[in-house]
Amino acid sequence: MWPQQTPSLTPGEQAVERFARDEPLKFATLTGAEIAARTETSDATVARTAQKLGFANVREMKACCASRVQEQADLQHVLQTRLEALRTHGTEDDGPSGESRTMTSVLTAAAGLVLGAESSIHWPAAAEAAAAIAAAPRAFIYGLGTAYCFAQYAELEFARIGIVSRGITGSGHTNAHAVFQIDAADAVLVLAPRVIFADVHRFIEAAARKGARVFVIAQASLPPQLHELGVLHLRMPSSGGGAATEAVPTVSLIDALVAEIATLQPERALDARAQAQAYRDEFSR
């Protein structure tokens, strides 16, 4: 979250802060050295500015800028940004040419997002999420809009390793009913890969207040009040300004959680797979 009051900054630090405010997308997607070059400062000044503004490091400040862009972006703007990224990539001399260039550019960008998850995700929190889901009597997976498609995929994959799970979506009274059914012993996985909308925020907060373990997969930073409630953040790399969407890294992280849960309770996972296969065989006759 961007500080409400700007602390005392040197002229160089003011240049970095102004660049982040005026060009949040560029700030989020440039390296520290590139930001220093754009603002005519130094890497040390960029790092010092981030700390003075209350961020742990430059990466956290960049993530905040990315979330600001995503909060403001509607679907049309998202597509426009992707098309611009593809046009920029199309001016490069290397790589494939012709009809395949657009598709290979998207695949390359998607692979970059997956690889970027290695550094963006706090892996102890991911391991804690896997352990909590494995031990909970039920797992609820919440997603709004496109994220509900990811929630349905997670529900299917969790069920196939023996996890009693339920994919849920909605807002208003639908969310109220969903939270009503959640118990303190349950685990809740919230998928908000691009934006944490107000309805999603309210659902997270209400589920956490009931005592359930809540884990959020999101690019955007979590508000402090959610951290105070014990909500853990699995931060995805920013897809802002790129040719690929957040879909591939989100599904990849779900697959990673499924694999980790299966290793924690392999007998249950294998038994569930055997039962699922038995029903497949029966209905294939």
Secondary structure, DSSP 4 states (H G I P E B T S, - for coil): ---SS-----HHHHHHHHHHHH-HHHHHHS-HHHHHHHHT--HHHHHHHHHHTT-SSHHHHHHHHHHHHHHH--HHHHHHHHHHHHHHHHT-SSS--GGGHHHHHHHHHHHHHHHHHHHHS-HHHHHHHHHHHHHSS-EEEEE-THHHHHHHHHHHHHHTTT--EEEE---THHHHHHHHH--TT-EEEEEESS---HHHHHHHHHHHHTT-EEEEEESSPPPHHHHHTT-EEEEPPP-TTSSS-SHHHHHHHHHHHHHHHHHHSHHHHHHHHHHHHHHHHHHT-
